[in-house]
Amino acid sequence: MTLGLINANPVVHAKKERHARTDDPHAVDPLEIYEHVRDIRDPEHPYSLEQLSVLSEDSVTVDEKLGRILITFTPTIQHCSMATVIGLCLREKLKDCFPPHFKVDIKVAPGSHADEESVNKQLNDKERVVAALENPNLRQLVEECLYSSEL
């Protein structure tokens, strides 16, 4: 966990009930994607992205015809230095979950981050994502967020 927290007192919400899929098992829907990412741990706090309201069911949109998935997340504060790490976690979690023809876009919610344009550009540039994940410290932080059993 990071020392010197930027947001030392985040608002923590209760986890929501899990939903079982009852429709077409081959369809990719927003709820299915949300179920994959809701438990990712925040890089600064021992809470999930769902508990901190960084993500919600409404954060995910899918256009199956165009093969596009969009995840929009809301950092807990406007100058969150961990926004790119959160985005990398989302991308890593989803990279093997869906057919390769789907394009995944990850963005911070409009107006939710002071450096919104730069963060969005970093998160959706394949070369920047690959380069970031080659950094062993950053890779370790992402893996801790994805595979943490503290939740």
Disulfide bonds with the S-S distance in Angstrom:
none
